[in-house]
């Protein structure tokens, strides 16, 4: 599966080990494409997500180890 999005993203290089939150903006738009499968074709769908005011914008966390 390939996930592609548009917008701004910032590069981040941690100076130390630890766990870092991956957050999204107030609104996220992406296109998901799955290739292959039983029929050998592919399926694409557009994804849109809006975060409600006051809700967490944390998408995932990344753990950096030495």
ChimeraX attribute file (.defattr): number of C-alpha atoms within 10 A of each C-alpha:
attribute: neighborCount
match mode: 1-to-1
recipient: residues
	/A:1	11
	/A:2	9
	/A:3	11
	/A:4	11
	/A:5	13
	/A:6	9
	/A:7	8
	/A:8	6
	/A:9	9
	/A:10	4
	/A:11	5
	/A:12	6
	/A:13	5
	/A:14	10
	/A:15	7
	/A:16	9
	/A:17	10
	/A:18	11
	/A:19	12
	/A:20	12
	/A:21	12
	/A:22	11
	/A:23	12
	/A:24	16
	/A:25	14
	/A:26	13
	/A:27	11
	/A:28	14
	/A:29	13
	/A:30	15
	/A:31	14
	/A:32	14
	/A:33	14
	/A:34	13
	/A:35	13
	/A:36	10
	/A:37	9
	/A:38	7
	/A:39	7
	/A:40	7
	/A:41	9
	/A:42	12
	/A:43	11
	/A:44	13
	/A:45	10
	/A:46	11
	/A:47	12
	/A:48	10
	/A:49	12
	/A:50	12
	/A:51	13
	/A:52	10
	/A:53	8
	/A:54	6
	/A:55	8
	/A:56	11
	/A:57	17
	/A:58	11
	/A:59	10
	/A:60	10
	/A:61	11
	/A:62	10
	/A:63	9
	/A:64	12
	/A:65	8
	/A:66	5
